[in-house]
Amino acid sequence: AAAAALAAQTGERKVGRNDPCPCGSGKKYKQCHGRLQ
């Protein structure tokens, strides 16, 4: 699951800021891994 989040950050950005985070936390991307930038 963490690898999916890393893939979303590095190459393919198919996940929007309001979409569920690909890490599987169930949070929105902007509230989860989207904050790391």
CHARMM internal coordinates of N, CA and C (Angstrom, degrees):
IC EDIT
DIST 1 N 1 CA 1.4697
DIST 1 CA 1 C 1.5240
ANGL 1 N 1 CA 1 C 110.49
DIST 1 C 2 N 1.3239
ANGL 1 CA 1 C 2 N 117.02
DIHE 1 N 1 CA 1 C 2 N -40.76
DIST 2 N 2 CA 1.4666
ANGL 1 C 2 N 2 CA 119.73
DIHE 1 CA 1 C 2 N 2 CA 178.82
DIST 2 CA 2 C 1.5235
ANGL 2 N 2 CA 2 C 110.39
DIHE 1 C 2 N 2 CA 2 C -66.15
DIST 2 C 3 N 1.3206
ANGL 2 CA 2 C 3 N 116.62
DIHE 2 N 2 CA 2 C 3 N -32.09
DIST 3 N 3 CA 1.4626
ANGL 2 C 3 N 3 CA 119.97
DIHE 2 CA 2 C 3 N 3 CA 178.84
DIST 3 CA 3 C 1.5236
ANGL 3 N 3 CA 3 C 110.51
DIHE 2 C 3 N 3 CA 3 C -65.15
DIST 3 C 4 N 1.3214
ANGL 3 CA 3 C 4 N 116.85
DIHE 3 N 3 CA 3 C 4 N -35.15
DIST 4 N 4 CA 1.4642
ANGL 3 C 4 N 4 CA 120.40
DIHE 3 CA 3 C 4 N 4 CA 177.86
DIST 4 CA 4 C 1.5213
ANGL 4 N 4 CA 4 C 110.13
DIHE 3 C 4 N 4 CA 4 C -65.50
DIST 4 C 5 N 1.3174
ANGL 4 CA 4 C 5 N 116.76
DIHE 4 N 4 CA 4 C 5 N -38.00
DIST 5 N 5 CA 1.4620
ANGL 4 C 5 N 5 CA 120.36
DIHE 4 CA 4 C 5 N 5 CA 178.60
DIST 5 CA 5 C 1.5227
ANGL 5 N 5 CA 5 C 110.31
DIHE 4 C 5 N 5 CA 5 C -67.44
DIST 5 C 6 N 1.3200
ANGL 5 CA 5 C 6 N 116.88
DIHE 5 N 5 CA 5 C 6 N -39.37
DIST 6 N 6 CA 1.4586
ANGL 5 C 6 N 6 CA 120.17
DIHE 5 CA 5 C 6 N 6 CA 178.24
DIST 6 CA 6 C 1.5180
ANGL 6 N 6 CA 6 C 110.86
DIHE 5 C 6 N 6 CA 6 C -67.07
DIST 6 C 7 N 1.3123
ANGL 6 CA 6 C 7 N 117.33
DIHE 6 N 6 CA 6 C 7 N -38.06
DIST 7 N 7 CA 1.4605
ANGL 6 C 7 N 7 CA 120.66
DIHE 6 CA 6 C 7 N 7 CA 178.70
DIST 7 CA 7 C 1.5213
ANGL 7 N 7 CA 7 C 109.95
DIHE 6 C 7 N 7 CA 7 C -64.69
DIST 7 C 8 N 1.3173
ANGL 7 CA 7 C 8 N 116.63
DIHE 7 N 7 CA 7 C 8 N -36.10
DIST 8 N 8 CA 1.4611
ANGL 7 C 8 N 8 CA 120.62
DIHE 7 CA 7 C 8 N 8 CA 179.78
DIST 8 CA 8 C 1.5200
ANGL 8 N 8 CA 8 C 110.56
DIHE 7 C 8 N 8 CA 8 C -68.59
DIST 8 C 9 N 1.3360
ANGL 8 CA 8 C 9 N 117.01
DIHE 8 N 8 CA 8 C 9 N -29.96
DIST 9 N 9 CA 1.4556
ANGL 8 C 9 N 9 CA 120.31
DIHE 8 CA 8 C 9 N 9 CA -178.24
DIST 9 CA 9 C 1.5233
ANGL 9 N 9 CA 9 C 111.71
DIHE 8 C 9 N 9 CA 9 C -81.97
DIST 9 C 10 N 1.3152
ANGL 9 CA 9 C 10 N 117.38
DIHE 9 N 9 CA 9 C 10 N -35.01
DIST 10 N 10 CA 1.4553
ANGL 9 C 10 N 10 CA 119.96
DIHE 9 CA 9 C 10 N 10 CA -171.13
DIST 10 CA 10 C 1.5180
ANGL 10 N 10 CA 10 C 112.57
DIHE 9 C 10 N 10 CA 10 C -87.45
DIST 10 C 11 N 1.3220
ANGL 10 CA 10 C 11 N 117.99
DIHE 10 N 10 CA 10 C 11 N -57.04
DIST 11 N 11 CA 1.4504
ANGL 10 C 11 N 11 CA 119.68
DIHE 10 CA 10 C 11 N 11 CA -173.31
DIST 11 CA 11 C 1.5165
ANGL 11 N 11 CA 11 C 113.38
DIHE 10 C 11 N 11 CA 11 C -109.73
DIST 11 C 12 N 1.3112
ANGL 11 CA 11 C 12 N 115.68
DIHE 11 N 11 CA 11 C 12 N -81.96
DIST 12 N 12 CA 1.4509
ANGL 11 C 12 N 12 CA 119.53
DIHE 11 CA 11 C 12 N 12 CA -171.77
DIST 12 CA 12 C 1.5151
ANGL 12 N 12 CA 12 C 110.85
DIHE 11 C 12 N 12 CA 12 C -82.03
DIST 12 C 13 N 1.3132
ANGL 12 CA 12 C 13 N 115.69
DIHE 12 N 12 CA 12 C 13 N 122.87
DIST 13 N 13 CA 1.4622
ANGL 12 C 13 N 13 CA 120.57
DIHE 12 CA 12 C 13 N 13 CA -179.29
DIST 13 CA 13 C 1.5090
ANGL 13 N 13 CA 13 C 108.75
DIHE 12 C 13 N 13 CA 13 C -109.98
DIST 13 C 14 N 1.3254
ANGL 13 CA 13 C 14 N 115.50
DIHE 13 N 13 CA 13 C 14 N 74.66
DIST 14 N 14 CA 1.4569
ANGL 13 C 14 N 14 CA 119.32
DIHE 13 CA 13 C 14 N 14 CA 178.65
DIST 14 CA 14 C 1.5203
ANGL 14 N 14 CA 14 C 110.34
DIHE 13 C 14 N 14 CA 14 C -92.48
DIST 14 C 15 N 1.3184
ANGL 14 CA 14 C 15 N 116.39
DIHE 14 N 14 CA 14 C 15 N -11.95
DIST 15 N 15 CA 1.4561
ANGL 14 C 15 N 15 CA 120.21
DIHE 14 CA 14 C 15 N 15 CA -177.13
DIST 15 CA 15 C 1.5219
ANGL 15 N 15 CA 15 C 109.30
DIHE 14 C 15 N 15 CA 15 C -92.87
DIST 15 C 16 N 1.3273
ANGL 15 CA 15 C 16 N 116.46
DIHE 15 N 15 CA 15 C 16 N 127.99
DIST 16 N 16 CA 1.4563
ANGL 15 C 16 N 16 CA 120.67
DIHE 15 CA 15 C 16 N 16 CA 177.80
DIST 16 CA 16 C 1.5183
ANGL 16 N 16 CA 16 C 110.43
DIHE 15 C 16 N 16 CA 16 C -84.88
DIST 16 C 17 N 1.3216
ANGL 16 CA 16 C 17 N 116.53
DIHE 16 N 16 CA 16 C 17 N 168.18
DIST 17 N 17 CA 1.4617
ANGL 16 C 17 N 17 CA 119.76
DIHE 16 CA 16 C 17 N 17 CA -177.66
DIST 17 CA 17 C 1.5238
ANGL 17 N 17 CA 17 C 112.26
DIHE 16 C 17 N 17 CA 17 C -66.11
DIST 17 C 18 N 1.3205
ANGL 17 CA 17 C 18 N 116.91
DIHE 17 N 17 CA 17 C 18 N -25.36
DIST 18 N 18 CA 1.4593
ANGL 17 C 18 N 18 CA 120.19
DIHE 17 CA 17 C 18 N 18 CA 179.64
DIST 18 CA 18 C 1.5204
ANGL 18 N 18 CA 18 C 112.86
DIHE 17 C 18 N 18 CA 18 C -100.75
DIST 18 C 19 N 1.3264
ANGL 18 CA 18 C 19 N 116.36
DIHE 18 N 18 CA 18 C 19 N 4.58
DIST 19 N 19 CA 1.4521
ANGL 18 C 19 N 19 CA 120.41
DIHE 18 CA 18 C 19 N 19 CA 177.04
DIST 19 CA 19 C 1.5260
ANGL 19 N 19 CA 19 C 109.53
DIHE 18 C 19 N 19 CA 19 C -85.95
DIST 19 C 20 N 1.3233
ANGL 19 CA 19 C 20 N 117.93
DIHE 19 N 19 CA 19 C 20 N 158.19
DIST 20 N 20 CA 1.4732
ANGL 19 C 20 N 20 CA 119.49
DIHE 19 CA 19 C 20 N 20 CA 177.41
DIST 20 CA 20 C 1.5218
ANGL 20 N 20 CA 20 C 111.18
DIHE 19 C 20 N 20 CA 20 C -59.62
DIST 20 C 21 N 1.3115
ANGL 20 CA 20 C 21 N 116.65
DIHE 20 N 20 CA 20 C 21 N 139.79
DIST 21 N 21 CA 1.4597
ANGL 20 C 21 N 21 CA 121.08
DIHE 20 CA 20 C 21 N 21 CA -178.44
DIST 21 CA 21 C 1.5309
ANGL 21 N 21 CA 21 C 110.43
DIHE 20 C 21 N 21 CA 21 C -65.54
DIST 21 C 22 N 1.3287
ANGL 21 CA 21 C 22 N 117.73
DIHE 21 N 21 CA 21 C 22 N 136.12
DIST 22 N 22 CA 1.4682
ANGL 21 C 22 N 22 CA 120.52
DIHE 21 CA 21 C 22 N 22 CA -179.58
DIST 22 CA 22 C 1.5278
ANGL 22 N 22 CA 22 C 113.82
DIHE 21 C 22 N 22 CA 22 C -68.02
DIST 22 C 23 N 1.3252
ANGL 22 CA 22 C 23 N 118.39
DIHE 22 N 22 CA 22 C 23 N -7.14
DIST 23 N 23 CA 1.4640
ANGL 22 C 23 N 23 CA 119.54
DIHE 22 CA 22 C 23 N 23 CA 179.19
DIST 23 CA 23 C 1.5251
ANGL 23 N 23 CA 23 C 111.20
DIHE 22 C 23 N 23 CA 23 C -74.72
DIST 23 C 24 N 1.3380
ANGL 23 CA 23 C 24 N 117.01
DIHE 23 N 23 CA 23 C 24 N -14.02
DIST 24 N 24 CA 1.4554
ANGL 23 C 24 N 24 CA 120.03
DIHE 23 CA 23 C 24 N 24 CA 176.35
DIST 24 CA 24 C 1.5164
ANGL 24 N 24 CA 24 C 114.04
DIHE 23 C 24 N 24 CA 24 C 91.98
DIST 24 C 25 N 1.3314
ANGL 24 CA 24 C 25 N 117.75
DIHE 24 N 24 CA 24 C 25 N 12.03
DIST 25 N 25 CA 1.4616
ANGL 24 C 25 N 25 CA 120.30
DIHE 24 CA 24 C 25 N 25 CA -178.87
DIST 25 CA 25 C 1.5196
ANGL 25 N 25 CA 25 C 111.64
DIHE 24 C 25 N 25 CA 25 C -74.15
DIST 25 C 26 N 1.3232
ANGL 25 CA 25 C 26 N 116.73
DIHE 25 N 25 CA 25 C 26 N -21.76
DIST 26 N 26 CA 1.4492
ANGL 25 C 26 N 26 CA 120.53
DIHE 25 CA 25 C 26 N 26 CA -176.26
DIST 26 CA 26 C 1.5156
ANGL 26 N 26 CA 26 C 112.46
DIHE 25 C 26 N 26 CA 26 C 89.29
DIST 26 C 27 N 1.3319
ANGL 26 CA 26 C 27 N 116.37
DIHE 26 N 26 CA 26 C 27 N -6.92
DIST 27 N 27 CA 1.4630
ANGL 26 C 27 N 27 CA 120.09
DIHE 26 CA 26 C 27 N 27 CA 177.26
DIST 27 CA 27 C 1.5195
ANGL 27 N 27 CA 27 C 109.63
DIHE 26 C 27 N 27 CA 27 C -83.38
DIST 27 C 28 N 1.3334
ANGL 27 CA 27 C 28 N 115.48
DIHE 27 N 27 CA 27 C 28 N 161.90
DIST 28 N 28 CA 1.4535
ANGL 27 C 28 N 28 CA 118.40
DIHE 27 CA 27 C 28 N 28 CA 172.91
DIST 28 CA 28 C 1.5203
ANGL 28 N 28 CA 28 C 108.29
DIHE 27 C 28 N 28 CA 28 C -69.17
DIST 28 C 29 N 1.3469
ANGL 28 CA 28 C 29 N 114.97
DIHE 28 N 28 CA 28 C 29 N 150.21
DIST 29 N 29 CA 1.4599
ANGL 28 C 29 N 29 CA 120.30
DIHE 28 CA 28 C 29 N 29 CA -176.25
DIST 29 CA 29 C 1.5198
ANGL 29 N 29 CA 29 C 111.80
DIHE 28 C 29 N 29 CA 29 C -56.97
DIST 29 C 30 N 1.3359
ANGL 29 CA 29 C 30 N 117.01
DIHE 29 N 29 CA 29 C 30 N -39.20
DIST 30 N 30 CA 1.4695
ANGL 29 C 30 N 30 CA 119.69
DIHE 29 CA 29 C 30 N 30 CA -177.22
DIST 30 CA 30 C 1.5260
ANGL 30 N 30 CA 30 C 111.97
DIHE 29 C 30 N 30 CA 30 C -69.52
DIST 30 C 31 N 1.3296
ANGL 30 CA 30 C 31 N 117.59
DIHE 30 N 30 CA 30 C 31 N -21.41
DIST 31 N 31 CA 1.4588
ANGL 30 C 31 N 31 CA 121.19
DIHE 30 CA 30 C 31 N 31 CA 179.11
DIST 31 CA 31 C 1.5272
ANGL 31 N 31 CA 31 C 111.66
DIHE 30 C 31 N 31 CA 31 C -94.61
DIST 31 C 32 N 1.3339
ANGL 31 CA 31 C 32 N 115.85
DIHE 31 N 31 CA 31 C 32 N -5.86
DIST 32 N 32 CA 1.4621
ANGL 31 C 32 N 32 CA 119.94
DIHE 31 CA 31 C 32 N 32 CA -175.38
DIST 32 CA 32 C 1.5317
ANGL 32 N 32 CA 32 C 109.19
DIHE 31 C 32 N 32 CA 32 C -119.42
DIST 32 C 33 N 1.3211
ANGL 32 CA 32 C 33 N 118.66
DIHE 32 N 32 CA 32 C 33 N -109.63
DIST 33 N 33 CA 1.4575
ANGL 32 C 33 N 33 CA 121.16
DIHE 32 CA 32 C 33 N 33 CA -177.64
DIST 33 CA 33 C 1.5209
ANGL 33 N 33 CA 33 C 112.95
DIHE 32 C 33 N 33 CA 33 C -73.31
DIST 33 C 34 N 1.3138
ANGL 33 CA 33 C 34 N 117.67
DIHE 33 N 33 CA 33 C 34 N -15.77
DIST 34 N 34 CA 1.4565
ANGL 33 C 34 N 34 CA 120.06
DIHE 33 CA 33 C 34 N 34 CA 178.73
DIST 34 CA 34 C 1.5181
ANGL 34 N 34 CA 34 C 112.82
DIHE 33 C 34 N 34 CA 34 C -67.92
DIST 34 C 35 N 1.3420
ANGL 34 CA 34 C 35 N 116.60
DIHE 34 N 34 CA 34 C 35 N -15.37
DIST 35 N 35 CA 1.4655
ANGL 34 C 35 N 35 CA 120.29
DIHE 34 CA 34 C 35 N 35 CA -178.81
DIST 35 CA 35 C 1.5198
ANGL 35 N 35 CA 35 C 112.52
DIHE 34 C 35 N 35 CA 35 C -79.89
DIST 35 C 36 N 1.3314
ANGL 35 CA 35 C 36 N 117.83
DIHE 35 N 35 CA 35 C 36 N -12.12
DIST 36 N 36 CA 1.4574
ANGL 35 C 36 N 36 CA 121.37
DIHE 35 CA 35 C 36 N 36 CA -172.65
DIST 36 CA 36 C 1.5212
ANGL 36 N 36 CA 36 C 113.71
DIHE 35 C 36 N 36 CA 36 C -73.36
DIST 36 C 37 N 1.3087
ANGL 36 CA 36 C 37 N 117.33
DIHE 36 N 36 CA 36 C 37 N -6.66
DIST 37 N 37 CA 1.4599
ANGL 36 C 37 N 37 CA 119.02
DIHE 36 CA 36 C 37 N 37 CA -174.69
DIST 37 CA 37 C 1.5020
ANGL 37 N 37 CA 37 C 113.09
DIHE 36 C 37 N 37 CA 37 C -96.73
END
COOR INIT
IC SEED 1 N 1 CA 1 C
IC BUILD
